[in-house]
Amino acid sequence: MTQAQRSRLGTGRLIALGSALIALGAIGWAVLHQRPAATLAAPGSAGMSVPSAGIDSLEAAVEAKPQDPSAWQALGGARFDAGQYAGAVDAYARLTALKPQDAQGWSALGEARVMASERDPMPADALAAFQKAATLDAANPRARYFLAVKKDLDGDHQGAISDWLALLKDTPPGAPWLADLTRTIEQVGKINRIPVTARIAANAPKAAVATAGIPGPDKQALAQATSIPPSQQRGMADQMVASLDAKLKANPGNVDGWIMLIRSRMVLNQPDKAAQALRDAIAANPTRADMLRQQAAILGVE
């Protein structure tokens, strides 16, 4: 395995694993982690590195607060984005020691161990980290992705494709890793002569719209939306999202509604309001905080 094969970061990173070309990292570290936006590359900015001064400041932060899991998480992410995989492994190992029930931390540790490996495409300690993440959270996308990679490496190409298709089915519309996950399935299917086109179509998420998931308008409102000028359609979308926001203030226990609101804010290019919605949702539903954070991370909310 050459460095060139392992160096393409972000959602488009590809690596040759045995007979198959697997999109390692297609799940997208930037999407599934919470990290300081000012320090790290934005989601989708594959190949961008982190300035050494940024890493230095994060290293100083963990020295000042060695018991702070968020500091180790940020340092692990910075080192990973900079291609310092062994250093990322060290940081994520500290994170999981401090937060042993954090599935995202374990899956991040597993990916860092994969990338740090010079020869073995799936080191035993990386597999163990993914299995731990899946035990803590069976829905963790990155753990599911890499456990399917393990099946492919072991020759169970049908099983791997089935697992990736199940992940595809659970992928939200517009997720940054959607295209790469789809391409992985296509490539492995082609190499191993497994028909996948119809199965991809059956499991692919439907196209998202600005009002997806918002309690819908009646037929009259829909007709009005299609008849008004595009410049006014945004105003209608804003009104619908504001209406959902107001309903959630009256009924803050509606967790699905909060996820709808966060998704809608991101579609409307309102990341600050999406982040505020996440904070409000967690404050109102502290027992569902982990699930809310995971869903928000999938949608790209810092």
C-alpha positions in Angstrom: 0.0 0.0 0.0 1.6 3.2 -1.1 1.4 6.6 0.6 -0.3 8.0 -2.4 -3.1 5.5 -2.1 -3.6 6.5 1.5 -3.2 10.2 1.3 -6.4 11.4 -0.2 -8.4 12.7 2.8 -12.0 13.4 3.3 -15.1 12.0 1.6 -13.2 11.1 -1.6 -10.3 9.2 -0.1 -9.7 5.9 -1.9 -7.4 3.0 -1.0 -6.7 -0.4 -2.7 -7.7 -3.2 -0.4 -7.0 -6.7 -1.8 -9.0 -7.1 -5.1 -11.4 -4.2 -4.4 -11.1 -0.5 -4.5 -12.7 0.6 -1.2 -13.6 4.2 -0.4 -12.0 4.3 3.0 -13.1 7.4 4.8 -16.1 7.8 2.6 -18.1 8.1 5.8 -16.4 11.4 6.2 -14.5 12.2 9.4 -15.4 15.8 9.1 -19.1 15.0 9.2 -19.1 12.5 12.0 -16.9 14.5 14.5 -17.5 17.6 16.5 -14.5 19.8 16.1 -13.5 23.5 16.3 -14.4 25.0 12.9 -11.7 27.6 13.2 -9.0 25.1 13.5 -9.9 22.4 11.0 -10.7 22.1 7.3 -14.4 22.4 6.5 -16.4 19.2 5.6 -15.7 18.2 2.0 -12.4 20.0 1.8 -10.5 16.8 1.0 -6.7 17.1 1.1 -6.6 20.4 3.2 -4.1 20.3 6.0 -4.2 21.9 9.4 -1.6 24.6 10.0 1.1 23.4 12.5 0.3 26.4 14.8 -3.3 25.1 15.1 -2.0 21.6 16.1 0.4 23.2 18.5 -2.4 25.1 20.3 -4.4 22.0 20.6 -1.5 20.1 22.0 -1.1 22.9 24.6 -4.8 22.6 25.4 -4.5 18.9 26.2 -1.4 19.6 28.3 -3.4 22.2 30.2 -6.5 20.0 30.6 -5.4 16.4 30.2 -8.7 15.1 31.6 -10.8 17.0 29.0 -12.1 14.5 26.4 -13.1 17.3 24.0 -9.5 18.6 23.9 -8.2 15.1 22.9 -11.0 14.8 20.3 -10.1 18.1 18.7 -6.4 17.2 18.7 -7.1 13.8 17.2 -9.1 15.4 14.4 -6.4 18.0 13.7 -3.7 15.4 13.5 -5.8 13.1 11.3 -6.6 16.0 8.9 -2.9 16.8 8.7 -2.0 13.2 7.9 -0.4 12.6 11.3 -2.2 9.3 11.8 0.0 7.8 14.5 -0.5 11.0 16.5 -4.2 10.8 15.9 -4.2 7.3 17.2 -2.6 8.5 20.4 -5.1 11.3 20.9 -8.1 9.1 20.2 -6.8 6.4 22.6 -6.7 9.1 25.3 -10.2 10.1 24.3 -11.6 6.6 24.6 -9.9 6.1 27.9 -11.6 9.2 29.2 -15.0 8.4 27.5 -15.1 4.7 27.2 -18.8 4.8 26.2 -18.3 7.2 23.3 -19.0 5.2 20.1 -17.8 8.0 17.9 -14.5 8.1 19.7 -14.0 4.4 19.2 -14.8 4.5 15.5 -12.5 7.5 15.1 -9.7 5.5 16.8 -10.4 2.6 14.5 -10.1 4.7 11.4 -6.9 6.3 12.6 -5.4 2.9 13.2 -6.4 1.9 9.7 -4.7 4.9 8.2 -1.6 4.6 10.4 -1.0 1.0 9.3 1.6 0.7 6.6 0.8 -2.9 5.5 -2.3 -4.3 7.1 -5.5 -2.8 5.6 -7.4 -3.8 8.7 -5.2 -4.2 11.8 -6.6 -6.2 14.6 -6.7 -3.3 17.0 -8.6 -1.2 14.4 -11.2 -4.0 14.0 -11.5 -4.2 17.8 -12.2 -0.4 17.9 -14.9 -0.7 15.3 -16.5 -3.6 17.0 -16.5 -1.7 20.3 -18.1 1.3 18.6 -20.8 -1.0 17.1 -21.5 -2.5 20.5 -22.0 0.9 22.0 -24.0 2.2 19.0 -25.2 -0.2 16.4 -26.2 2.7 14.1 -22.7 4.3 14.1 -22.1 4.9 10.4 -18.3 4.7 10.4 -18.2 1.5 12.4 -20.8 0.0 10.0 -18.8 1.0 7.0 -15.5 -0.4 8.2 -17.0 -3.6 9.5 -18.3 -4.1 6.0 -14.8 -3.4 4.7 -13.6 -6.3 6.9 -16.2 -8.6 5.2 -15.0 -7.6 1.8 -11.3 -8.2 2.8 -12.3 -11.6 4.0 -13.8 -12.4 0.7 -17.5 -12.0 1.7 -18.2 -9.5 -1.0 -22.0 -10.2 -1.0 -22.1 -9.6 2.8 -20.1 -6.4 2.5 -22.3 -5.0 -0.3 -25.5 -5.9 1.7 -24.1 -4.1 4.8 -23.2 -1.0 2.7 -26.6 -1.0 1.1 -28.2 -1.1 4.5 -26.0 1.9 5.5 -27.0 3.6 2.2 -30.7 3.1 3.1 -30.1 4.8 6.5 -28.1 7.7 5.0 -29.9 11.1 5.1 -30.5 12.8 1.8 -27.6 15.1 0.9 -25.1 13.5 3.3 -21.6 14.4 2.2 -20.5 10.8 2.0 -23.5 9.6 -0.1 -21.7 9.7 -3.5 -18.6 7.9 -2.2 -20.6 5.2 -0.4 -22.6 4.7 -3.6 -19.4 4.5 -5.7 -17.9 2.0 -3.2 -20.8 -0.3 -3.8 -20.6 0.1 -7.5 -16.9 -0.6 -7.6 -17.0 -3.7 -5.4 -20.0 -5.0 -7.3 -18.2 -4.5 -10.7 -15.0 -6.0 -9.6 -16.8 -9.1 -8.2 -19.4 -9.3 -10.9 -22.3 -8.7 -8.4 -25.3 -6.8 -9.8 -25.9 -3.7 -7.7 -27.6 -1.1 -9.8 -31.2 -2.0 -9.0 -30.3 -2.5 -5.3 -28.7 0.9 -5.1 -31.8 2.5 -6.6 -34.0 0.7 -4.1 -32.0 1.8 -1.1 -30.8 5.3 -2.1 -32.3 8.2 -0.1 -34.8 10.3 -1.9 -33.9 13.8 -2.9 -34.2 16.4 -0.1 -36.1 19.7 -0.4 -36.0 22.7 1.8 -39.1 21.7 3.7 -38.3 18.0 4.0 -39.7 16.5 7.2 -41.7 19.6 8.1 -45.3 18.9 8.8 -46.7 19.5 5.4 -48.8 22.2 3.9 -52.2 21.4 2.5 -53.0 21.2 -1.3 -53.8 24.8 -1.5 -50.5 25.8 0.1 -48.6 23.5 -2.3 -50.4 25.0 -5.3 -49.5 28.5 -4.0 -45.8 27.5 -3.6 -45.5 26.3 -7.2 -47.2 29.5 -8.5 -45.2 32.1 -6.8 -41.9 33.5 -8.1 -38.7 31.7 -6.9 -37.7 34.9 -5.0 -40.8 34.4 -2.9 -40.5 30.7 -2.5 -37.6 31.1 -0.1 -39.8 33.3 2.0 -42.4 30.6 2.2 -39.8 28.1 3.2 -38.6 30.4 5.9 -42.1 30.8 7.2 -42.6 27.0 7.3 -39.4 26.5 9.2 -40.3 29.3 11.6 -43.7 27.6 12.2 -42.0 24.4 13.1 -39.6 26.2 15.4 -42.6 27.7 17.2 -44.3 24.3 17.5 -41.2 22.9 19.1 -41.1 25.7 21.6 -44.6 24.6 22.6 -43.8 20.9 22.5 -40.0 20.6 23.1 -40.2 16.8 23.7 -40.7 16.1 20.0 -37.3 14.8 19.2 -38.1 13.9 15.6 -39.3 17.5 15.2 -36.0 18.9 16.4 -34.1 16.7 13.9 -36.4 18.1 11.2 -35.7 21.6 12.3 -31.9 21.0 12.3 -32.1 19.5 8.8 -34.2 22.3 7.5 -31.9 25.0 8.9 -28.9 23.3 7.2 -30.8 23.1 3.9 -31.6 26.8 4.2 -27.9 27.5 4.8 -28.4 28.6 8.4 -25.7 26.6 10.3 -25.7 28.9 13.3 -29.5 28.4 13.7 -29.1 24.7 13.2 -26.5 24.6 16.0 -28.8 26.6 18.3 -31.6 24.2 17.5 -29.3 21.3 18.5 -28.5 23.0 21.8 -32.2 23.7 22.5 -33.1 20.1 21.6 -30.5 18.7 24.0 -31.6 21.1 26.8 -35.1 19.9 26.4 -34.3 16.2 25.9 -31.0 15.5 27.9 -31.6 11.7 27.8 -31.5 11.8 24.0 -28.5 14.0 23.8 -26.2 11.4 22.2 -28.7 10.5 19.5 -29.4 14.2 18.7 -25.7 14.9 18.5 -25.1 12.0 16.1 -28.0 13.0 13.9 -26.8 16.6 13.8 -23.2 15.5 13.0 -24.5 13.5 10.1 -26.2 16.6 8.8 -22.9 18.6 9.2 -23.7 20.6 12.3 -20.6 21.5 14.2 
